[in-house]
Protein backbone atom coordinates (compact mmCIF):
# COMPACT_ATOMS: atom_id res chain seq x y z
CA UNK A 1 0.00 0.00 0.00
CA UNK A 2 1.38 3.43 -0.98
CA UNK A 3 2.10 6.03 1.68
CA UNK A 4 0.85 9.58 1.23
CA UNK A 5 1.22 13.02 2.73
CA UNK A 6 -1.39 15.71 2.23
CA UNK A 7 -0.76 19.37 1.34
CA UNK A 8 -3.18 21.71 3.08
CA UNK A 9 -1.95 24.93 1.48
CA UNK A 10 -1.09 26.07 -2.01
CA UNK A 11 2.55 25.96 -1.04
CA UNK A 12 4.28 24.05 1.76
CA UNK A 13 7.83 24.29 3.06
CA UNK A 14 9.87 21.20 3.99
CA UNK A 15 13.37 22.16 5.06
CA UNK A 16 14.91 23.47 1.84
CA UNK A 17 12.52 22.06 -0.75
CA UNK A 18 9.37 23.93 -1.75
CA UNK A 19 6.30 21.93 -2.73
CA UNK A 20 3.67 23.41 -5.02
CA UNK A 21 0.30 22.02 -5.90
CA UNK A 22 -0.45 21.73 -9.61
CA UNK A 23 -2.71 24.77 -10.06
CA UNK A 24 -2.21 26.69 -13.28
CA UNK A 25 -0.77 29.76 -11.54
CA UNK A 26 1.86 27.60 -9.83
CA UNK A 27 2.80 25.83 -13.07
CA UNK A 28 3.28 29.24 -14.72
CA UNK A 29 5.61 30.23 -11.86
CA UNK A 30 7.52 26.96 -12.16
CA UNK A 31 7.74 27.26 -15.93
CA UNK A 32 9.44 30.62 -15.44
CA UNK A 33 11.78 29.04 -12.88
CA UNK A 34 12.80 26.47 -15.51
CA UNK A 35 13.31 29.24 -18.08
CA UNK A 36 15.40 31.23 -15.58
CA UNK A 37 17.72 28.32 -14.86
CA UNK A 38 16.20 26.56 -11.83
CA UNK A 39 15.52 22.85 -11.28
CA UNK A 40 12.00 21.44 -10.83
CA UNK A 41 10.81 17.96 -9.80
CA UNK A 42 7.59 16.97 -11.56
CA UNK A 43 5.19 14.03 -12.02
CA UNK A 44 5.23 12.05 -15.24
CA UNK A 45 3.42 9.03 -16.65
CA UNK A 46 6.59 6.92 -16.34
CA UNK A 47 8.38 7.90 -13.12
CA UNK A 48 8.87 11.29 -11.47
CA UNK A 49 11.46 13.47 -13.22
CA UNK A 50 13.87 16.22 -12.24
CA UNK A 51 14.36 18.73 -15.01
CA UNK A 52 15.96 21.94 -16.21
CA UNK A 53 16.20 24.00 -19.37
CA UNK A 54 18.04 22.48 -22.31
CA UNK A 55 19.78 25.83 -22.76
CA UNK A 56 21.14 26.31 -19.23
CA UNK A 57 24.38 24.40 -18.59
CA UNK A 58 24.54 25.46 -14.93
CA UNK A 59 21.03 24.11 -14.25
CA UNK A 60 21.87 20.86 -16.08
CA UNK A 61 24.98 20.47 -13.92
CA UNK A 62 22.82 21.05 -10.82
CA UNK A 63 20.74 17.99 -11.78
CA UNK A 64 23.88 15.87 -11.98
CA UNK A 65 24.99 17.16 -8.56
CA UNK A 66 21.60 16.63 -6.88
CA UNK A 67 21.36 13.06 -8.19
CA UNK A 68 25.06 12.24 -7.79
CA UNK A 69 24.81 11.20 -11.45
CA UNK A 70 27.95 10.47 -13.50
CA UNK A 71 28.48 13.21 -16.08
CA UNK A 72 29.06 10.54 -18.72
CA UNK A 73 25.36 9.58 -18.48
CA UNK A 74 23.34 11.80 -20.86
CA UNK A 75 19.88 13.23 -20.17
CA UNK A 76 16.71 12.84 -22.22
CA UNK A 77 15.33 15.94 -23.95
CA UNK A 78 11.56 16.37 -23.54
CA UNK A 79 9.52 18.27 -26.12
CA UNK A 80 5.83 19.00 -26.68
CA UNK A 81 5.52 17.51 -30.14
CA UNK A 82 6.99 16.27 -33.37
CA UNK A 83 7.98 19.62 -34.87
CA UNK A 84 10.05 20.96 -31.95
CA UNK A 85 11.58 17.47 -31.57
CA UNK A 86 12.80 17.42 -35.17
CA UNK A 87 14.74 20.67 -34.75
CA UNK A 88 17.21 18.84 -32.49
CA UNK A 89 17.69 15.86 -34.78
CA UNK A 90 19.64 15.16 -37.97
CA UNK A 91 17.50 12.55 -39.71
CA UNK A 92 17.81 11.22 -43.25
CA UNK A 93 14.61 10.59 -45.21
CA UNK A 94 14.38 6.94 -44.09
CA UNK A 95 14.87 7.81 -40.42
CA UNK A 96 12.41 10.71 -40.66
CA UNK A 97 9.73 8.43 -42.10
CA UNK A 98 10.24 5.88 -39.31
CA UNK A 99 10.45 8.60 -36.63
CA UNK A 100 7.17 10.16 -37.75
CA UNK A 101 5.41 6.80 -37.82
CA UNK A 102 6.70 5.86 -34.37
CA UNK A 103 5.42 9.14 -32.96
CA UNK A 104 2.06 8.58 -34.63
CA UNK A 105 1.79 5.21 -32.87
CA UNK A 106 3.42 5.77 -29.47
CA UNK A 107 3.69 9.49 -28.65
CA UNK A 108 2.85 11.32 -26.52
CA UNK A 109 3.79 8.44 -24.25
CA UNK A 110 6.46 6.40 -22.48
CA UNK A 111 8.94 5.99 -25.35
CA UNK A 112 12.25 7.75 -26.05
CA UNK A 113 13.76 8.00 -29.53
CA UNK A 114 17.56 7.89 -29.68
CA UNK A 115 18.51 9.64 -32.91
CA UNK A 116 21.46 11.40 -34.55
CA UNK A 117 21.72 14.85 -32.99
CA UNK A 118 21.69 18.12 -34.91
CA UNK A 119 24.29 20.85 -34.50
CA UNK A 120 21.78 22.77 -32.37
CA UNK A 121 22.63 20.70 -29.30
CA UNK A 122 25.57 21.58 -27.03
CA UNK A 123 28.06 19.00 -25.80
CA UNK A 124 26.93 19.34 -22.18
CA UNK A 125 23.79 17.56 -23.39
CA UNK A 126 25.41 15.10 -25.81
CA UNK A 127 28.36 14.09 -23.58
CA UNK A 128 30.62 13.51 -26.62
CA UNK A 129 27.94 11.34 -28.17
CA UNK A 130 26.48 11.86 -31.64
CA UNK A 131 23.00 10.70 -30.56
CA UNK A 132 20.35 12.33 -28.37
CA UNK A 133 17.29 10.90 -26.64
CA UNK A 134 14.03 12.73 -27.45
CA UNK A 135 10.72 12.08 -25.71
CA UNK A 136 7.23 13.58 -26.00
CA UNK A 137 5.55 13.03 -22.61
CA UNK A 138 1.88 12.27 -22.04
CA UNK A 139 1.36 13.55 -18.48
CA UNK A 140 -0.72 16.75 -18.51
CA UNK A 141 1.12 18.50 -15.67
CA UNK A 142 4.48 17.84 -17.29
CA UNK A 143 3.16 19.03 -20.66
CA UNK A 144 1.82 22.22 -19.05
CA UNK A 145 5.22 22.77 -17.42
CA UNK A 146 6.87 22.37 -20.83
CA UNK A 147 4.44 24.86 -22.37
CA UNK A 148 4.91 27.49 -19.66
CA UNK A 149 8.71 27.12 -19.61
CA UNK A 150 8.96 27.77 -23.39
CA UNK A 151 12.06 25.56 -23.56
CA UNK A 152 12.71 21.83 -23.95
CA UNK A 153 13.26 20.23 -20.53
CA UNK A 154 16.18 17.86 -19.99
CA UNK A 155 15.31 15.38 -17.28
CA UNK A 156 16.31 12.03 -15.81
CA UNK A 157 14.33 10.18 -13.14
CA UNK A 158 13.96 12.00 -9.82
CA UNK A 159 16.00 9.79 -7.52
CA UNK A 160 19.57 9.38 -6.36
CA UNK A 161 21.70 7.58 -8.92
CA UNK A 162 21.49 3.76 -8.65
CA UNK A 163 18.61 4.00 -6.18
CA UNK A 164 14.97 3.11 -6.84
CA UNK A 165 13.07 5.46 -9.14
CA UNK A 166 10.19 7.50 -7.69
CA UNK A 167 6.57 6.78 -8.55
CA UNK A 168 4.83 8.77 -5.80
CA UNK A 169 5.28 12.05 -3.96
CA UNK A 170 6.28 10.10 -0.86
CA UNK A 171 9.29 8.72 -2.73
CA UNK A 172 10.20 12.25 -3.85
CA UNK A 173 10.19 13.48 -0.25
CA UNK A 174 12.52 10.65 0.68
CA UNK A 175 15.16 11.88 -1.77
CA UNK A 176 14.67 15.65 -1.97
CA UNK A 177 13.01 17.07 1.13
CA UNK A 178 16.39 18.44 2.28
CA UNK A 179 17.39 19.75 -1.15
CA UNK A 180 16.90 23.27 -2.49
CA UNK A 181 14.49 22.33 -5.30
CA UNK A 182 10.92 23.07 -6.31
CA UNK A 183 8.58 20.05 -6.36
CA UNK A 184 5.15 19.67 -7.97
CA UNK A 185 2.56 17.64 -6.10
CA UNK A 186 -0.31 16.83 -8.45
CA UNK A 187 -2.88 15.68 -5.88
CA UNK A 188 -0.55 12.87 -4.68
CA UNK A 189 -0.28 11.51 -8.22
CA UNK A 190 0.99 7.94 -8.64
CA UNK A 191 2.76 7.38 -11.95
CA UNK A 192 0.55 5.70 -14.56
CA UNK A 193 3.16 3.18 -15.74
CA UNK A 194 5.55 3.14 -12.78
CA UNK A 195 8.55 2.28 -14.95
CA UNK A 196 10.90 4.21 -17.21
CA UNK A 197 10.31 4.85 -20.90
CA UNK A 198 11.44 2.35 -23.50
CA UNK A 199 14.40 3.69 -25.49
CA UNK A 200 14.72 2.82 -29.18
CA UNK A 201 17.57 3.93 -31.42
CA UNK A 202 16.82 4.83 -35.04
CA UNK A 203 19.73 4.25 -37.43
CA UNK A 204 18.61 4.18 -41.06
CA UNK A 205 16.03 1.36 -41.15
CA UNK A 206 17.33 -0.37 -38.01
CA UNK A 207 15.52 0.01 -34.68
CA UNK A 208 17.48 -1.11 -31.63
CA UNK A 209 15.88 -1.51 -28.20
CA UNK A 210 18.39 0.31 -26.01
CA UNK A 211 16.41 0.06 -22.79
CA UNK A 212 13.34 -2.06 -22.10
CA UNK A 213 10.58 -0.03 -20.49
CA UNK A 214 6.89 0.81 -20.43
CA UNK A 215 6.36 0.11 -24.13
CA UNK A 216 6.75 -3.66 -24.28
CA UNK A 217 8.90 -5.37 -26.88
CA UNK A 218 5.82 -7.14 -28.24
CA UNK A 219 4.24 -3.74 -29.02
CA UNK A 220 7.31 -2.71 -30.99
CA UNK A 221 7.22 -6.02 -32.85
CA UNK A 222 3.59 -5.37 -33.78
CA UNK A 223 4.51 -1.89 -34.99
CA UNK A 224 7.36 -3.18 -37.15
CA UNK A 225 5.13 -5.84 -38.69
CA UNK A 226 2.44 -3.30 -39.62
CA UNK A 227 4.98 -0.78 -40.90
CA UNK A 228 6.69 -3.35 -43.10
CA UNK A 229 3.37 -4.34 -44.64
CA UNK A 230 2.69 -0.85 -45.99
CA UNK A 231 6.15 0.63 -46.57
CA UNK A 232 8.86 0.04 -49.17
CA UNK A 233 11.42 0.58 -46.40
CA UNK A 234 11.57 -2.49 -44.17
CA UNK A 235 12.42 -1.97 -40.51
CA UNK A 236 14.82 -4.37 -38.82
CA UNK A 237 14.22 -4.63 -35.07
CA UNK A 238 17.38 -5.37 -33.08
CA UNK A 239 17.00 -6.43 -29.45
CA UNK A 240 20.60 -6.27 -28.26
CA UNK A 241 21.90 -3.05 -26.75
CA UNK A 242 24.89 -1.58 -28.59
CA UNK A 243 27.61 0.69 -27.23
CA UNK A 244 25.89 4.04 -27.77
CA UNK A 245 25.52 5.85 -24.44
CA UNK A 246 21.98 6.10 -23.12
CA UNK A 247 20.27 6.18 -19.69
CA UNK A 248 19.66 3.02 -17.69
CA UNK A 249 22.69 0.99 -18.81
CA UNK A 250 24.75 0.98 -15.61
CA UNK A 251 25.26 -2.44 -14.07
CA UNK A 252 23.76 -1.30 -10.74
CA UNK A 253 20.54 0.65 -11.12
CA UNK A 254 17.07 1.00 -9.55
CA UNK A 255 18.28 -0.64 -6.32
CA UNK A 256 16.63 -0.42 -2.86
CA UNK A 257 18.67 -0.33 0.34
CA UNK A 258 18.39 -4.08 0.92
CA UNK A 259 20.47 -6.47 -1.25
CA UNK A 260 18.43 -8.29 -3.88
CA UNK A 261 18.92 -11.83 -5.17
CA UNK A 262 17.13 -13.70 -7.94
CA UNK A 263 15.77 -16.85 -6.31
CA UNK A 264 16.14 -20.04 -8.34
CA UNK A 265 14.54 -23.09 -6.70
CA UNK A 266 16.17 -26.33 -7.88
CA UNK A 267 14.90 -29.88 -7.51
CA UNK A 268 17.71 -32.35 -6.67
CA UNK A 269 15.39 -35.33 -6.16
CA UNK A 270 16.93 -37.15 -9.13
CA UNK A 271 20.48 -36.68 -7.88
CA UNK A 272 22.46 -38.64 -5.31
CA UNK A 273 22.92 -35.60 -3.07
CA UNK A 274 22.05 -36.10 0.57
CA UNK A 275 21.32 -32.87 2.44
CA UNK A 276 21.90 -32.98 6.21
CA UNK A 277 19.00 -31.96 8.44
CA UNK A 278 21.07 -29.20 10.04
CA UNK A 279 21.44 -27.55 6.64
CA UNK A 280 17.68 -27.65 6.17
CA UNK A 281 17.16 -25.96 9.54
CA UNK A 282 19.75 -23.30 8.70
CA UNK A 283 18.08 -22.61 5.35
CA UNK A 284 14.68 -22.11 6.97
CA UNK A 285 16.28 -19.85 9.56
CA UNK A 286 17.89 -17.86 6.76
CA UNK A 287 14.50 -17.31 5.11
CA UNK A 288 13.09 -15.73 8.26
CA UNK A 289 14.80 -12.44 7.36
CA UNK A 290 13.92 -12.52 3.65
CA UNK A 291 11.30 -10.41 1.88
CA UNK A 292 10.04 -12.62 -0.95
CA UNK A 293 8.76 -10.91 -4.12
CA UNK A 294 6.58 -13.12 -6.28
CA UNK A 295 4.62 -12.88 -9.53
CA UNK A 296 1.34 -14.62 -10.39
CA UNK A 297 1.64 -16.76 -7.21
CA UNK A 298 4.43 -18.80 -8.83
CA UNK A 299 6.30 -19.10 -5.55
CA UNK A 300 3.48 -18.77 -3.06
CA UNK A 301 4.31 -22.11 -1.41
CA UNK A 302 7.52 -20.51 -0.06
CA UNK A 303 5.59 -17.69 1.60
CA UNK A 304 5.41 -19.48 4.96
CA UNK A 305 9.20 -19.54 5.32
CA UNK A 306 9.74 -15.79 4.78
CA UNK A 307 9.73 -12.63 6.86
CA UNK A 308 7.40 -11.05 4.32
CA UNK A 309 5.75 -11.85 1.03
CA UNK A 310 4.36 -9.67 -1.78
CA UNK A 311 2.98 -10.60 -5.18
CA UNK A 312 3.59 -7.97 -7.88
CA UNK A 313 0.51 -9.23 -9.71
CA UNK A 314 -1.60 -12.08 -8.40
CA UNK A 315 -3.44 -12.22 -11.74
CA UNK A 316 -0.26 -12.40 -13.82
CA UNK A 317 -0.49 -8.94 -15.41
CA UNK A 318 2.96 -7.64 -16.42
CA UNK A 319 1.74 -4.03 -16.58
CA UNK A 320 0.42 -4.29 -13.02
CA UNK A 321 3.72 -5.82 -11.91
CA UNK A 322 5.69 -2.95 -13.48
CA UNK A 323 3.38 -0.44 -11.78
CA UNK A 324 4.04 -2.04 -8.38
CA UNK A 325 7.76 -2.90 -8.59
CA UNK A 326 9.39 0.37 -7.50
CA UNK A 327 6.89 0.99 -4.72
CA UNK A 328 7.63 -2.47 -3.32
CA UNK A 329 11.34 -1.63 -3.42
CA UNK A 330 10.69 1.64 -1.56
CA UNK A 331 8.51 -0.08 1.03
CA UNK A 332 11.20 -2.71 1.61
CA UNK A 333 13.54 0.03 2.86
CA UNK A 334 11.20 0.50 5.85
CA UNK A 335 11.07 -3.20 6.78
CA UNK A 336 13.20 -5.12 9.23
CA UNK A 337 14.31 -7.67 6.66
CA UNK A 338 17.91 -8.33 5.71
CA UNK A 339 17.58 -9.15 2.02
CA UNK A 340 15.13 -9.51 -0.84
CA UNK A 341 14.53 -12.59 -2.99
CA UNK A 342 12.72 -12.21 -6.32
CA UNK A 343 11.23 -15.36 -7.78
CA UNK A 344 12.75 -15.97 -11.20
CA UNK A 345 9.85 -15.28 -13.55
CA UNK A 346 12.07 -14.16 -16.45
CA UNK A 347 10.48 -16.85 -18.64
CA UNK A 348 7.10 -15.10 -18.57
CA UNK A 349 5.93 -13.49 -21.83
CA UNK A 350 6.56 -9.73 -22.02
CA UNK A 351 8.65 -9.75 -18.82
CA UNK A 352 11.80 -8.24 -20.38
CA UNK A 353 11.00 -4.69 -19.30
CA UNK A 354 10.45 -5.48 -15.63
CA UNK A 355 13.20 -8.07 -15.61
CA UNK A 356 15.67 -5.50 -16.91
CA UNK A 357 15.01 -3.45 -13.76
CA UNK A 358 15.27 -6.47 -11.46
CA UNK A 359 18.55 -7.60 -13.02
CA UNK A 360 20.08 -4.14 -12.60
CA UNK A 361 18.77 -3.75 -9.05
CA UNK A 362 20.31 -7.12 -8.11
CA UNK A 363 23.46 -6.68 -10.24
CA UNK A 364 22.39 -10.04 -11.68
CA UNK A 365 23.11 -11.82 -8.40
CA UNK A 366 21.26 -15.12 -8.03
CA UNK A 367 20.89 -17.69 -5.29
CA UNK A 368 20.20 -21.39 -5.93
CA UNK A 369 17.94 -22.98 -3.32
CA UNK A 370 17.55 -26.79 -3.24
CA UNK A 371 13.89 -27.66 -2.80
CA UNK A 372 14.92 -30.49 -0.52
CA UNK A 373 16.01 -27.96 2.11
CA UNK A 374 12.54 -26.43 2.47
C-alpha positions, 0 to 999 in steps of 0.5 A, a space after each residue: 500500500 502506498 504512503 501519502 502526505 497531504 498538502 493543506 496549502 497552495 505551497 508548503 515548506 519542507 526544510 529546503 525544498 518547496 512543494 507546489 500544488 499543480 494549479 495553473 498559476 503555480 505551473 506558470 511560476 515553475 515554468 518561469 523558474 525552468 526558463 530562468 535556470 532553476 531545477 524542478 521535480 515533476 510528475 510524469 506518466 513513467 516515473 517522477 522526473 527532475 528537469 531543467 532547461 536544455 539551454 542552461 548548462 549550470 542548471 543541467 549540472 545542478 541535476 547531476 549534482 543533486 542526483 550524484 549522477 555520473 556526467 558521462 550519463 546523458 539526459 533525455 530531452 523532452 519536447 511537446 511535439 513532433 515539430 520541436 523534436 525534429 529541430 534537435 535531430 539530424 535525420 535522413 529521409 528513411 529515419 524521418 519516415 520511421 520517426 514520424 510513424 513511431 510518434 504517430 503510434 506511441 507518442 505522446 507516451 512512455 517511449 524515447 527516440 535515440 537519434 542522430 543529434 543536430 548541430 543545435 545541441 551543445 556537448 553538455 547535453 550530448 556528452 561527446 555522443 552523436 546521438 540524443 534521446 528525445 521524448 514527448 511526454 503524455 502527463 498533462 502537468 508535465 506538458 503544461 510545465 513544458 508549455 509554460 517554460 517555453 524551452 525543452 526540458 532535460 530530465 532524468 528520473 527523480 531519484 539518487 543515482 542507482 537508487 529506486 526510481 520515484 513513482 509517488 510524492 512520498 518517494 520524492 520526499 525521501 530523496 529531496 526534502 532536504 534539497 533546495 528544489 521546487 517540487 510539484 505535487 499533483 494531488 498525490 499523483 501515482 505514476 501511470 506506468 511506474 517504470 521508465 520509458 522504452 528507449 529505441 535507437 533509429 539508425 537508417 532502417 534499423 531500430 534497436 531496443 536500447 532500454 526495455 521499459 513501459 512500451 513492451 517489446 511485443 508492441 514494438 514487434 507489432 509496430 514493425 510488422 504493420 509498418 513493413 506491410 505498408 512501406 517500401 522501407 523495411 524496418 529491422 528490429 534489433 533487441 541487443 543493446 549496442 555501445 551508444 551511451 543512453 540512460 539506464 545501462 549501468 550495471 547497478 541501477 534502480 536498487 533499494 537499500 536491501 540487497 536483492 537476489 534472484 531466487 532459483 529453486 532447484 529440484 535435486 530429487 533425481 540426484 544422489 545428493 544427501 542434504 543434512 538436516 542441520 542444513 535444512 534448519 539453517 536454510 529455513 532460519 535464513 529465510 526468516 529475514 527474507 522479503 520474498 517478491 513473487 509474480 502470479 503466485 508462482 512461488 506462493 508455497 515458499 511464503 510461509 518460510 519468509 519474513 514477508 511476502 508480496 505478489 507484484 501481480 496475483 493475476 499475472 499482469 505484467 503491466 500491473 507488476 511494473 506499476 508495483 515494482 518500484 513501490 515495493 522496493 521503496 517499502 522494503 527500505 522500511 522493513 526489518 528484513 535483511 535481504 530480498 529474494 525475487 522469484 525468477 519469472 524471467 520466462 514469462 511473456 513480455 517480462 523483459 522490461 520489468 526483468 531488466 530493472 530487477 537484473 540491474 537492481 540485483 546486479 544479476 546476483 542469483 541464489 540457488 535454493 535446493 527444494 529439498 532444504 525447504 
